[in-house]
Amino acid sequence: GEDVKPFTPEKTKEIVMSLQQPAVFCNMAGDWPALHWNVKYLSAVLEGRTIQFRLGLKMVDLVPQFETSCSYVEATLEEFLAWSCGQPSCLSGPFSCYDYSKYWAYADYKYIARIFEDKPEIFQDVKWSDFGFPGRSGKESTLWIGSEGANTPCHLDSYGCNLVLQVQGRKRWHLFPPGDTSFLYPTRIPYEESSIFSKVNIANPDLKRFPEFRNSTAHVVTLSPGQVLLVPRHWWHYVESIDPVTVSINSWIELDADHEARVEEAITRMLVCAIKSAENPSDGDLWLNPTEVEATSHEINLQYLNKAVSAYLKCQETSVSGQARSSSAGAERRTNASCKRKRREVGCEPEGCTLLTQERDFPTPKAEELQEIPFGPHLIQVLPLSHKTNVMGAVAVESDSRDLHENEGEHFGKLHCKRKRLLMSNDCETAAHQMDSDCSPCTPQTALSTNDLLDCLVNPRVISLVAQLLLERTRV
């Protein structure tokens, strides 16, 4: 009576490791116990334990609502559920200052290994082994719980590719290919290891300030419960909850390319920390994302860079010697790449960085050995908005007032400055809504700031070139 999956674990991993565009797996997780993880169930499991929620305004502004401009509360899932349902008991609880009609709440990036550390049996409810990664369970996964409107600013992940299981409610994903990076105006402020943010508010793009965004190609899909989304390496994504309550589970799959990415991230950390700390040492929390905790010293950053370079070179030596390496690690062999964010929170310090280990069960297939991707009812490709949606296997996308490239005239009408500042203000309280308050029709061009310089220095293309030069130097 066991459910028959449309793809074997071997075939599924082959698809995940080779597919370079987003796609949705259907009918692969229907028997996972994790599909019962709605907020009511999780509330009972946590037995009154509080978790941190990030709160943002539902009002759509021209500026992305970064985590540095959000509020935070500690609350139980029971209190969150009552608030999202508008129950009177919330008038005196942790959400009492936040009107549900005006705010959204997001418990994001919650590592399952930490919040359920006293209930390890629950890890087995998440079965990534069906996707060809034996030993990977909830312990290597992250939990996301949000209310309607909760969102993650548009960004790309430096490490790995991403598998996302939708459990409760629906989320709308806006995805952009790696080739669109320059159109999305990348920035490292707020700084967070492994996340490169976009300065564009995808929900309400400022096309006068960011005209190149017109050239971007959005792939949009609404993910429903039971579906699993594949986000390939370096694809940009903006995610928003569109139902009253949403629950998702994801896992970042390590890739061999992460070794070089860690070198690039170490270089970026050195530059950002050195320059921003020198500019205003006492205000590190205003340019650091809350996930980073603190600015690390130059000595620590240099040590991290050297360890990243050593790991990369060791990986190259292993490759030359012909030994097989895996793009996945089991539960007892977690790598630094497993901890995409909040590296210090889960104990993945630079010195804990290890090489990807061998996975004998499902070796990574070579490109020439891959068969044609079997798109169809069980694997749906996420097509660009401009494509017809009546093609077999295409995800139907929704168009409303929030979709991309709409209402351009309205956006232009809100702007008065000939040239706006390109980066977030250092004043945390005014960053989200008063970023350009110093501009007026007669204001001359804004003087270059530290952030303007950093935008150039740590641009992904520049960092990639620096990393290559640095690695060449170590080989001499």
N, C-alpha and C positions, 0 to 999 in steps of 0.2 A: 503493500500500500504506500510505499515511499514515492514522493513526487519525482517525476523524471524531469531533469533540467534540460533546457534546450541546447546547452553547450556543456561539454565535459570541462573539468577544471583545467586540463591541459590546453584545450582550445580557447577557453576564456582568458587564460593568462596570455596566450599568444596574441589575442586581440588587444588586450590591455597594453601589452608591451610594444605593439607595433602601430596601433592606430594613432594618427597624428591629428585627429579632429574629434570634437566632443561627440559622444553618443550615449544613448540610454539603453541599459539592459533591462529587459522585462522578463518576468517569470523566473528569475534566478534566486530570489530571496523569499519566496512565498511561504516557505516552511521554517524560516528563521524565528526563533522565540523573540528576538529583538523587535519584531514587528508589533509586539504587544507593549512596547515601551512608550505608551502615551503618558502625558503629564500626570494623570491621576495614578497610574501604576507606579511611575517613578517616585511620586510623592510618598506613596506607601512604603516603597523600598528604602527611601532615605530617612524615613521615620523622624521627620522634623528637623533634619539637618539643614542649615542655611547654605546657600551658594550666592555668589556675586552676580548681580544683573547690571548690565550697562543700559542706560536710558538715554534716548535721543528724541528729538522733536519730530512729529509727523509732518510738520511744515516742510515743504520742499524748497530748498534754497539753491542758489547758484554755486555755493561752495560745498564740497563733500563734508559730511558730518563725521570727521575723524574721531577716533577714540579719545584723543586728548581734549576734545570739546564736549564730551558726554559726561553725564552724572552717573554715579554708581551707588547701589544699595545692596545690603545683605538681606536675603529673604528666603523663606521656605518655598517649595514648589506649591504648597497649599495656599500660601499667601499670594503667590503669582497667579495661580488659577482663579482665585477669588477676585483679584484685581482685574484680570482680563475678562471676567464675566460681569464686572460692575457691581459686585456685592457690597453692601453697606459696611461689612466688617473691615473693609480696607481703609475706612476713614481714619483709623488710628494706627494702622500698620506701617511698615516701611515704605509702602507706595503712596502714603497719604498725601504727599506733596505733589504727586504726579497724576494729573487728570488723564484717564485712559483715552479720552477723545483727542488729546493733544500729544501724548507721548507713546512711544513703544519701548519694550523692554527685551533684552537679549542676554541670556546666559550662554555665552559663546566660548569656544575653545576650552571646554571642560574635559580634561583628560579622564577617561573612564577609570583608568588604573588608580587615579587618586581619589575620586569621589566615591568609588565603591571598593576602596582598599580593604575594608572589613568584610566584604561580601564577594570574594574572588570567584565564586561559582557563577556569578552573573556574566563573567567575561565570555563564557561559552555560548551565550545567546547570540553572539555576533560571529558568523561563520565565513570569514574571508577565504577559508580553504576551498569553498565552492568556486572561487575566482582564481584558483591555482596558487594560493599562498598558504600552504599548510603551516599550522602553528600560529597563524595570525588570527587574533580574535578581538574581543572588546578591549583587551589590555593594550593593544596598539592602536586604539581608536579614540575619537573625540566626539563629545556630545554637544548638541546645539539645541537650545530651547528658546523660542521667541514668540512674541505677540505680533499681531498684524502691523506691518510697516517696519518691523525690525530688519536691519540691513547691515551688510558688510561693505565698506567702501571698495570701489573698484581697485583691484591689485592683481599682481601675479606672484606666484610662489617660486622662489629660487630653486627649491629642492623638490625632486620627485614628481610623480603624477598623483592624481587624487581620485579616489572612489568614494561616492557619497550615496548613502542609503536614506531615502525619505521614509519616515516612520509615521508621522502624524501631520495633517494639514498639507498645504502645497507651498512651494517656493518657486519664484520666477528667477531664472538665471540668465544674465546677459553675458555672453562670452565673446572675446575678441582674440584673433590669432596672434601669435608672437610677432608676425610681420607688421602688425598695427602699433607696435610699441611707441614709435615717434608720434603717432597721431593721438596718443593718449597722455602725452606730456608727463612722463614718469618723474617721480620725486622720491627722495629718501627721507623727507621730513613730513610727518613724524617718522623717526627712525625706529625700525624693528628688524632684527635679523631675519632674513629670508622672505620679507615682504616688500615688494616695490609697489608703491601706491601711485594712482593716477590723480592728477590735479583736477580732472574733469568730474563733475557730478553727473553720472550717467543718467540719473533720473530727471535731470533738468540741466542739460549742457549749455554752458555759456559760449556760444559759437562766435561771438565777437572777440572774446579773449582767447579762445582756443579754436581758431578757424580750421586747423588741420583735422580736428575731430570729424569733420564732414567726410573725410576720406576713409574713416574706419568702417569695418564690416562687422555688424553685430549678429551673433548667432543666439537666438532667444528660445528658451524652452521652459515650460512649467512642469516641474517635477512633482509627481503624485506619489502617495504612499505605496511602498512595495517596489518602486523603481530605483535603479542604481545608475547614477550619472558618472561617466568617465570624463574627467577634466585632464587633458593631456598636458605634458610638461610645457611650462611657460605660457599657457593660455591665460589671458586676463579674464577676470570675472567680477561681476557685481551681482550680489544675491539679496533678494528681499522676500520676506514672508508675506503671503497674500491671504492667509486665513487667520482667524482669531488666535489660534495656537498652533505652533509648528514644532516638530521634533525631527532632528536629523542626526545621523551617525556617519562619520567619515574616517578614512584612513589614508595617510600619504604613503605611497609605494616608492621605496628608494630606487634610484637609478644609478648606473655607473657614472653618468654625467655629473652626479652630485659632488664627486670629488673635486672637479674643477670649480663647480659652483661655490663650494666651501672656501676655496682660495679667494674667489671674487668677493664673497661676503666678508671675509676677514680683512681684505683691503678696504672695503667700504666702511667697515666698523672703525678701522684705524683713522681714516680721514674724517668721518663725521664726528667721532668722539673728540679728536684732537682739535678740530676747528671750532666746533660748537662749545666745547668746554672752555677754550681760550677766550671765546667771545663773551660768554656769560656763565662762569663756572657754577654760580649758585642757582641757576634756573634750568638745570638739566631735565627736570620733569616736564618742562614745557615743550621740549623738542623730542624727548624720548616717548615712544608709545608706552602706555601703562604696562604692557607685557614685558618690557625690558628691565624693569625694576630700578636699575641704576646705570650710570655711565661707567664703563670699565676704564681702568688706567691704560696709559700707553704701553707699559710693560706687559700687562696681561694681554692686550690686543696684539702686541708683537709676538708673544708666546703662542697665541691662538693661530696667527698667520703661519708661523713656522711649523706648527703641528699639522695645519691644513695642507701646506706644501709637501711635507714629509709623507702624509697619507696619500696624496695624489701621486707622488713619485713611486711609492711602494705599490700602488695600484697598477701603475704603468709597467713596472717590473714584472708583476704577477701576470699581466696580460701578455707580455713578450714571452714569458716562459711557457705560455700555453695552458696555464692552469685555469680551470673553469671558475668563473665568479658569478654570483647571483645578484639579481636586482630585488631580492626580497630577503628579509631576516625573520627568523622565528621569534616566539615570545621571549626566549631566554637569550636572544642575540640582538637586542635592540642597538641601533646605531644612533649617532648624533642626528642623522637625517630624519629619524623617526619623530623627533621632537621639532616639528616645524616652527612652532612658536613657544614662548615661555620656556626657553631652554633651561633657565635656572630653576624654574618652578618644579620641573620633573627630574632634576638632577643630571641633565646632560651637559656637563661642563666641557670646555675645550679638551681637557685632558682625557675625557671619556670617549673621545672620538675614535672609532675603530673602522676597520675596513669592512666592506660588504662581504658577507661570508657565503660559502658555497651552499646552494640549495640543490641537492642531487635529484630530487623528485621531478622538478620541472625546469630544466635548463632554459635560459633565455634563447629563443630561436633567432637565427640569423635572418636578415631581411630577405635574402634570396630563397630561404626555405619557407617563407610565409605564404599561405594560400590566400585567395581572394577573401576579403572581409565579407562575412555572410549577413549583410543588412537585410532586414525584413521585420516581421512582427515581434521578434524577440530581441532585436538589436536595431534601434532606430537612430539614424544619424541626425544630428542637430544642424539644420541647414541655415545659411544666412537669411536674413530678413528679406532680401531682394529676390530670393529664389521662389519659384512656385511651390506651393505646399501640397499639391495633389499628386506629387511623385511618390511612388511606392517607398515606404519607409521614412518619409519626411515627417518631422514633428510640426504640427500646426502651431503657429505662433499667434499671439494675441496683440492687437493694436488698440491702444487707447491713448489718452492725452499724455501719458507718461513715456510713450515709446520714443525711440531715438529720432533725432532730426526733425521733430515736430515743433510747431509754434516758434519758429526762429524769430519772427518779428517781435513777439513778446519778450524774448530774451534780449534782443537789441535795445528795446525800449527801457530796460532796467539799467543800462550802462551809460555812464557819462564820461568816463576817463578815456583819454587817447591811449594810454598804456597803463594797465593795472599791475599791481604787484603779483608776481608769479607764485609766491609761496605763502604759507600760513603765517599769520602774525605770531610774535612771541608772547603776546598777551593771551593767555588761555581763555579768559572769559569772553574776549571779543573776537576770537579767531573765527568762529563759525558764522557770525552774522554782521560783523563790522570790519571785515578784513580790508575793505577799500574805503573806509570812512575818511581817510586823509586825502582822497582824490576829489577833484572838482573839475568843471569844464576848463578852468584856466590854469590848473596845476601843471607845472612842467614835468618832464619825464622823471620818474622816480629814480633816485640814486641806487646804484647796485648795492645789494646787501650780501651778507655772508651766505644766505640761502641761495641767492642767484649764483654765486660762485660754486657752491656745493652741487647745484643742479647740473653744472657743466662737469665738475670733477668726477662725480659719482654717477654720471649717466651710464646706463648699462653697456653701451658701445665702448665708452672710454675704459670702464673697469675691465671689460673683457680683454681689451688690448693690453692694458697694464698687467693683467694676470698672465697673459701669454708671454710678455716680455720678461716678467719675473720668473716664470717657470723655465724659460730658455736660459736665463742667467744661472739657475741652480744646476742646470745640466752641464754647464761649462766646467 
